[in-house]
């Protein structure tokens, strides 16, 4: 029997001990380590123990690092060789508009802090939903390029049990599915001036 792909988030916060915390889904495993390598090893050990027998399933790993003491974290794939550059770019955009800081505090993960995910336009929308639970909101950052300019676009993906009272737009009302590329959602969001979307759970 095949096992579902696991997603694990390694969250770094120097103010906590240990500095690296992890949590995973759909199998809920939590823990921590003093280094990223230690946290990874502990997660894999706990996952193997929870599974009992057999090898480990496929795992998608992400890292969350704070954007220059802004109390906003940027989440990138661990395997992405450009993840440090992506974090730097997202941080630069956040620092450009400090007046928008309160908006991010309105869209928190279940952990109680805002997370920005640099979006890959060619990836399916499900690539974002797979990183969430019903209690999470994630802020997806992309760059939208029109004929004459490029601009940052910030979209909220909100689980149906997350905090917040904004009206959520479903993918279905836009004629999209989770398999649709993120680029299509970004295009419609800009065209219709939308920025908060529903991520329905269970899926």
C-alpha positions in Angstrom: 0.0 0.0 0.0 1.4 3.4 -0.9 1.7 6.1 1.8 0.7 9.7 1.2 3.4 12.2 0.6 4.5 13.9 3.8 5.1 17.6 4.2 7.4 18.8 6.9 8.2 22.4 7.9 11.4 23.3 9.7 10.8 26.6 11.5 13.8 28.6 12.7 13.5 31.1 15.6 16.6 31.9 17.6 14.5 33.1 20.5 13.3 29.5 21.1 15.1 26.5 22.4 15.8 24.4 20.4 16.1 27.0 17.6 14.7 24.6 15.0 11.2 23.3 15.4 9.4 21.1 13.0 5.8 20.0 12.3 4.4 17.8 9.6 1.3 16.8 7.7 -0.8 14.8 7.0 0.9 12.7 9.7 1.1 15.1 12.6 4.7 14.9 14.0 6.3 17.7 16.0 9.7 18.2 17.6 12.9 20.2 17.3 16.7 20.3 17.2 19.5 22.6 17.8 20.5 22.6 14.1 18.6 22.0 10.9 20.4 18.7 10.3 19.5 17.6 13.8 15.8 18.5 13.3 15.7 16.6 10.0 17.2 13.5 11.6 14.8 13.7 14.5 11.8 14.1 12.2 12.8 11.2 10.0 13.4 9.0 13.1 10.0 9.9 14.5 8.3 9.3 11.2 9.9 5.9 10.8 8.9 5.0 14.4 5.3 6.1 13.7 5.2 4.0 10.5 6.4 0.9 12.2 7.8 -1.2 9.3 8.8 -0.4 5.8 10.7 2.5 4.3 9.9 6.2 4.6 7.3 7.8 2.2 8.2 10.6 -0.1 8.8 13.8 1.9 8.5 17.5 0.8 10.7 19.6 3.1 10.4 23.3 3.7 12.4 25.8 5.7 11.0 28.9 7.4 13.4 31.7 8.3 12.6 35.1 9.7 12.7 38.1 7.4 15.2 40.4 9.1 13.6 40.6 12.5 10.2 41.6 11.0 8.3 38.8 12.8 7.3 37.5 9.4 8.7 34.2 8.2 9.5 33.2 4.6 9.0 29.6 3.7 11.0 28.0 0.9 11.6 24.4 -0.3 14.7 22.9 1.4 15.8 21.5 -2.0 15.6 24.9 -3.7 19.2 26.0 -4.5 17.9 29.5 -4.8 16.0 29.6 -1.5 18.3 32.1 0.2 17.9 34.5 -2.8 14.1 34.0 -2.7 14.1 34.8 1.0 16.2 37.9 0.4 13.9 39.1 -2.4 10.8 38.5 -0.3 12.4 40.4 2.6 13.3 43.3 0.4 9.7 43.6 -0.7 8.4 43.4 2.9 10.8 46.2 4.0 9.7 48.4 1.1 6.2 48.8 2.5 6.4 48.9 6.3 2.9 50.5 6.4 1.5 47.1 5.3 2.8 45.3 8.3 -0.5 45.1 10.1 -2.1 43.4 7.1 0.2 40.4 7.5 -0.8 40.1 11.2 -4.3 39.5 10.0 -3.3 36.3 8.1 -1.6 33.9 10.5 -0.7 30.3 10.4 -2.0 27.9 13.1 1.3 28.7 14.9 0.3 32.3 15.3 2.8 34.0 13.0 2.6 35.2 9.4 4.3 33.2 6.7 5.1 34.3 3.2 5.6 31.7 0.5 7.3 32.8 -2.7 5.0 31.3 -5.4 6.2 29.5 -8.5 3.9 30.5 -11.3 4.2 27.3 -13.2 3.4 25.1 -10.2 -0.2 24.0 -9.5 -2.2 25.8 -6.9 -2.2 22.5 -4.9 1.5 23.0 -4.3 0.4 25.8 -1.8 -2.6 23.9 -0.4 -0.3 20.9 0.3 1.6 23.0 2.8 -1.5 23.9 4.8 -4.1 22.7 7.3 -7.6 24.0 7.7 -6.3 26.3 10.5 -3.6 28.1 8.4 -3.4 31.1 6.3 -0.4 31.6 4.0 0.6 34.7 2.1 1.8 33.9 -1.4 4.1 36.4 -3.0 4.6 36.5 -6.8 5.8 38.9 -9.4 3.1 39.7 -12.0 4.4 40.9 -15.4 2.2 42.9 -17.8 3.1 44.4 -21.1 4.7 47.5 -19.6 5.7 46.6 -16.0 6.3 44.1 -13.3 4.7 44.4 -9.8 4.5 42.3 -6.6 1.3 40.5 -6.0 0.4 39.2 -2.5 -2.4 36.6 -2.2 -3.8 35.0 0.9 -4.7 31.3 0.9 -6.9 30.8 3.9 -8.1 27.5 5.4 -11.7 27.2 6.2 -11.0 27.1 9.9 -8.4 29.8 10.0 -8.7 33.1 11.9 -9.9 36.1 10.0 -13.2 37.6 8.9 -12.5 38.5 5.3 -14.7 37.2 2.5 -12.9 34.3 0.7 -13.1 33.7 -3.0 -13.3 30.0 -4.0 -11.4 28.6 -6.9 -14.6 27.2 -8.4 -16.1 30.7 -8.8 -13.1 31.6 -10.9 -13.3 28.4 -13.0 -10.1 27.0 -11.5 -9.1 23.8 -9.7 -6.2 22.9 -7.5 -4.5 21.5 -10.6 -4.6 24.9 -12.3 -1.3 26.7 -12.5 -0.7 29.5 -10.0 -0.2 31.9 -12.9 -3.9 31.6 -13.8 -4.9 32.5 -10.3 -2.5 35.5 -10.2 -3.8 36.8 -13.5 -7.5 36.6 -12.4 -6.6 38.1 -9.0 -5.0 41.1 -10.7 -7.8 41.4 -13.3 -10.6 41.3 -10.7 -8.8 42.9 -7.8 -9.0 39.9 -5.5 -6.5 38.8 -2.9 -8.0 36.3 -0.5 -8.8 32.8 -1.5 -10.4 29.8 0.2 -8.4 26.6 0.7 -11.1 24.0 1.5 -10.4 21.1 4.0 -10.8 18.2 4.0 -9.7 17.9 0.4 
